[in-house]
Amino acid sequence: MTSDHSPTRGPRARLAVALAAAAAAAAGLLASACSPSAGDAASQAPSPRTGNAPAPGSPAAGEAVSLKTHRSAQSSPAGPSRRAAGPEQGAAAGAPVAQARPLAGKIIGIDPGHNGRNGTDPGYIDHLIWNGREWEACDTTGTETDGGYTEARFNFNVATYLRKDLEQAGARVVLTRHNNHGIWPCVNRRAQIINQAHANVAIDIHADGGPPSGRGFTVLEPVADGPNDKVIRSSERFGRDVRSAMLAHTSMPTSDYYGHNGIISRDDLAGLNLTRVPKVLIETGNMRNATDARLLTSASFQKRIARALEAAIIQFLR
């Protein structure tokens, strides 16, 4: 055995050994700083699930991750979570669309009573037609407010708003007239138009010309007379839906001068006598009453009536 002070390990030898040891230690420190252990690497490496940046001490990697994250944020605001939830979000997004079209595949008939130029040709509108029970006039001019706002105009406005609402709900709408500057069709022809379209349900839109002291709406329901026998009960059910919807969606009360509790049966109107589809006629208010007239001539209230009728139709066909 030899000691450190043996002749074979002089000062130069000891210096060489010391330098070698120092070099080895330095190499070890460098390796430790630049090459982390497997455990350290796992903790510092970016996670594909969380997107964590590398630990300080690796600037290049940090810059690369930052740039990637920036680009990803520009191209996809929601990132991975949005892609993962895609199928569920698609189903959720589709649900409101289905709910918003409750009348898809349905055919709805709308008869806006009278027409804007009926008063210009009394010879035509006064000629008689068969209404299923008796002879009656082809049509009439309708009523108007004290200020000259005509029922024909009101009826067509509400029908136009209702048509838009129903089409947005997925329905196909059949109108008996398409403007307010005509003279026809007669009331029996209006019933035929809706019957031939095989409508699932139909509404005749009117406003009344009652005593100035009277207020409110009335739903007119058919009486069995042969052609309409099969739709009497369904028409009565639809009439109840219309009454409920008018009370729920408008401020118009039930009539205090016509019918009972907002309902009356009529057997002398071609539109109801000749119908082969569930149908009612609504007198939406009294144009000769000052309070009702202010409502009926308001576009916002006309739209509210349209929404009420749409709600009644959806309820009936549910």
C-alpha positions in Angstrom: 0.0 0.0 0.0 1.2 3.5 -0.8 0.4 6.8 0.9 -0.4 10.2 -0.7 3.1 11.2 0.1 4.7 8.3 -1.7 7.5 9.3 -4.1 5.3 8.2 -7.1 2.8 11.0 -6.5 4.7 14.2 -6.4 3.3 17.7 -6.7 2.7 17.5 -10.4 0.9 14.2 -10.1 -1.3 15.6 -7.3 -2.1 18.7 -9.4 -3.1 16.6 -12.3 -5.4 14.5 -10.2 -6.9 17.6 -8.7 -7.5 19.2 -12.1 -9.1 15.9 -13.4 -11.4 15.8 -10.4 -12.4 19.4 -10.9 -13.1 18.8 -14.5 -15.2 15.8 -13.7 -17.2 17.8 -11.1 -17.7 20.6 -13.6 -18.9 18.2 -16.2 -21.4 16.7 -13.7 -22.7 20.1 -12.8 -23.2 21.0 -16.5 -24.9 17.8 -17.2 -27.2 18.3 -14.2 -28.1 21.8 -15.4 -28.7 21.0 -19.1 -30.0 17.5 -18.9 -32.7 17.0 -16.2 -33.5 13.7 -14.9 -36.5 11.7 -16.2 -38.6 12.9 -13.2 -37.7 16.5 -13.7 -38.3 16.3 -17.4 -41.8 14.9 -16.9 -42.6 17.8 -14.5 -41.2 20.5 -16.8 -42.4 19.2 -20.2 -45.6 20.8 -21.7 -48.7 18.8 -20.9 -50.9 17.9 -23.9 -53.9 18.2 -21.6 -53.2 21.3 -19.7 -50.9 23.2 -22.0 -48.4 24.1 -19.2 -45.2 25.9 -20.5 -41.7 24.4 -19.8 -40.0 25.4 -16.6 -37.8 28.5 -16.5 -34.4 27.8 -17.9 -35.6 26.7 -21.3 -36.4 30.0 -23.1 -36.6 28.6 -26.6 -39.2 26.0 -25.6 -41.2 28.6 -23.7 -41.3 30.9 -26.7 -42.4 28.0 -29.0 -45.3 27.1 -26.6 -46.4 30.7 -26.3 -46.5 31.2 -30.1 -48.4 28.0 -30.5 -50.9 29.0 -27.8 -51.4 32.4 -29.4 -52.1 30.9 -32.8 -54.4 28.3 -31.3 -56.4 31.1 -29.5 -56.8 33.0 -32.8 -58.1 30.0 -34.7 -60.2 28.3 -32.0 -61.4 30.4 -29.1 -62.8 27.4 -27.3 -59.8 25.2 -27.7 -59.8 21.5 -26.9 -62.8 21.6 -24.6 -64.9 22.9 -27.5 -63.9 20.0 -29.8 -64.5 17.5 -27.0 -68.0 18.7 -26.4 -68.9 19.0 -30.1 -71.5 16.2 -30.3 -73.3 17.2 -27.1 -73.2 20.9 -28.2 -74.6 19.9 -31.6 -77.5 18.1 -30.0 -78.1 21.0 -27.6 -77.9 23.5 -30.5 -80.4 21.4 -32.5 -83.0 21.3 -29.7 -84.1 24.9 -29.9 -84.4 24.7 -33.7 -86.8 21.8 -33.3 -88.7 23.5 -30.6 -89.0 26.7 -32.7 -90.8 24.8 -35.5 -93.7 23.2 -33.7 -95.9 23.5 -36.8 -93.5 21.8 -39.3 -95.6 19.9 -41.9 -98.9 21.5 -40.9 -101.2 23.5 -43.2 -103.0 26.4 -41.6 -105.9 28.3 -43.3 -106.4 32.0 -42.7 -109.4 34.0 -43.9 -109.1 37.7 -43.4 -112.7 38.8 -43.6 -114.0 41.2 -46.4 -111.7 43.1 -48.7 -110.6 46.6 -49.2 -112.7 47.5 -52.3 -115.9 45.6 -51.5 -117.7 48.9 -51.2 -116.9 49.9 -54.8 -119.0 47.1 -56.3 -122.2 46.5 -54.4 -123.8 44.6 -57.2 -121.1 42.0 -57.0 -120.9 41.6 -53.2 -124.7 41.6 -52.8 -125.4 38.7 -55.1 -126.6 35.6 -53.3 -124.6 32.4 -52.6 -125.7 29.2 -50.8 -124.1 29.0 -47.4 -125.1 25.4 -46.6 -128.4 26.2 -45.0 -129.8 29.3 -46.8 -128.9 32.0 -49.3 -126.8 34.9 -48.1 -124.8 37.8 -49.7 -121.5 37.0 -51.4 -119.9 39.3 -48.8 -120.2 42.7 -47.1 -118.0 45.8 -46.7 -117.4 45.1 -43.0 -117.4 47.7 -40.3 -115.0 50.5 -39.4 -113.9 52.7 -36.5 -115.4 56.2 -36.0 -112.1 57.5 -37.4 -112.6 55.5 -40.7 -110.1 52.6 -40.0 -111.7 49.7 -41.9 -112.2 46.2 -40.6 -110.9 44.9 -43.9 -107.6 46.6 -43.3 -107.4 45.4 -39.8 -108.3 41.8 -40.8 -105.6 41.7 -43.4 -102.9 43.2 -41.2 -103.5 40.6 -38.4 -103.5 37.9 -41.1 -100.2 39.1 -42.5 -98.6 39.1 -39.0 -100.1 35.7 -38.2 -98.9 34.3 -41.5 -95.3 35.3 -40.7 -95.5 33.8 -37.2 -96.9 30.6 -38.5 -94.3 30.2 -41.3 -91.5 30.8 -38.8 -93.0 28.0 -36.8 -92.8 25.7 -39.8 -96.3 25.8 -41.1 -97.6 26.2 -44.7 -100.2 29.0 -44.7 -103.1 29.3 -47.1 -104.7 32.7 -47.3 -108.1 33.3 -48.9 -106.9 36.7 -50.2 -103.4 38.2 -50.7 -104.0 41.9 -50.6 -106.5 44.5 -49.3 -107.4 46.2 -52.6 -109.7 43.6 -54.1 -113.4 42.7 -54.2 -113.5 38.9 -54.1 -113.7 36.1 -53.1 -117.2 35.4 -51.8 -117.6 33.8 -48.4 -118.4 30.3 -49.9 -115.4 30.4 -52.1 -113.2 31.3 -49.1 -114.4 28.1 -47.4 -113.6 26.1 -50.5 -110.1 27.5 -50.7 -109.3 26.3 -47.2 -111.1 22.9 -47.7 -109.2 22.2 -50.9 -105.9 22.9 -49.2 -106.7 20.2 -46.6 -105.8 22.6 -43.8 -105.2 21.1 -40.4 -107.1 24.0 -38.8 -108.4 27.4 -39.9 -109.3 30.8 -38.5 -111.5 33.5 -39.9 -110.3 36.9 -38.7 -112.9 39.7 -38.1 -113.7 42.7 -35.9 -117.2 43.6 -34.8 -119.4 46.6 -35.3 -121.4 46.4 -32.1 -123.0 49.0 -29.9 -120.5 51.8 -28.9 -120.9 50.9 -25.2 -119.9 47.3 -25.7 -116.4 45.9 -25.5 -114.6 42.6 -26.1 -114.0 39.6 -28.3 -116.2 36.7 -29.2 -115.3 33.3 -30.8 -117.9 32.1 -33.2 -118.2 28.3 -33.5 -120.1 26.2 -36.2 -123.3 24.2 -35.8 -123.7 20.9 -37.5 -125.4 21.1 -40.8 -124.1 18.3 -42.9 -120.8 19.4 -44.6 -119.2 20.4 -41.3 -120.6 17.5 -39.2 -117.2 15.8 -38.7 -115.4 18.9 -37.4 -117.9 20.3 -34.9 -116.2 18.9 -31.8 -112.7 19.7 -33.0 -113.9 23.2 -33.9 -115.3 23.7 -30.4 -112.0 22.6 -28.9 -110.1 25.0 -31.1 -112.6 27.7 -30.1 -111.7 27.2 -26.4 -108.0 27.3 -27.3 -108.5 30.6 -29.1 -110.5 32.1 -26.2 -107.8 31.1 -23.7 -105.0 32.4 -25.8 -106.7 35.8 -26.3 -107.1 36.2 -22.6 -103.6 35.1 -21.9 -101.8 37.1 -24.6 -103.9 40.2 -25.0 -105.7 42.7 -22.8 -108.9 42.4 -24.8 -111.7 41.0 -22.5 -114.5 38.7 -23.6 -117.5 40.4 -25.0 -120.0 42.0 -22.6 -122.7 42.3 -25.3 -122.4 39.3 -27.6 -122.3 35.6 -26.9 -121.6 34.0 -23.5 -118.2 34.2 -21.8 -116.6 34.9 -25.2 -118.2 32.1 -27.1 -121.3 31.9 -29.4 -122.6 29.3 -32.0 -123.6 30.5 -35.4 -125.4 28.5 -38.1 -125.9 31.2 -40.7 -122.3 31.9 -41.9 -120.9 30.2 -45.0 -117.4 30.1 -43.7 -118.5 27.9 -40.7 -121.4 26.0 -42.4 -119.3 24.8 -45.3 -116.0 24.0 -43.5 -114.6 20.5 -43.7 -111.6 21.4 -41.4 -111.7 22.5 -37.8 -112.4 26.3 -37.9 -113.8 29.2 -35.9 -114.4 32.8 -36.6 -113.2 35.5 -34.1 -114.6 39.0 -33.7 -111.4 40.3 -32.0 -113.1 43.4 -30.6 -115.6 46.1 -31.2 -114.5 48.8 -33.6 -117.3 51.0 -32.6 -116.1 51.2 -29.0 -113.5 53.9 -28.4 -111.4 51.7 -26.1 -111.4 48.7 -28.3 -110.8 50.9 -31.4 -107.6 52.3 -29.9 -106.3 48.8 -29.4 -107.4 47.4 -32.7 -105.8 50.2 -34.8 -102.5 49.7 -33.1 -99.9 47.7 -35.0 -98.4 46.4 -31.7 -101.8 45.1 -30.6 -102.5 43.6 -34.0 -99.2 41.7 -33.6 -100.2 40.6 -30.1 -103.5 39.2 -31.5 -101.5 37.3 -34.1 -99.3 35.8 -31.5 -102.3 34.8 -29.5 -103.9 33.1 -32.5 -100.6 31.3 -33.2 -100.4 30.1 -29.6 -104.0 28.8 -29.9 -103.1 26.9 -33.2 -100.0 25.4 -31.7 -102.0 24.3 -28.6 -104.7 22.8 -30.7 -102.3 20.8 -33.0 -100.1 19.7 -30.2 
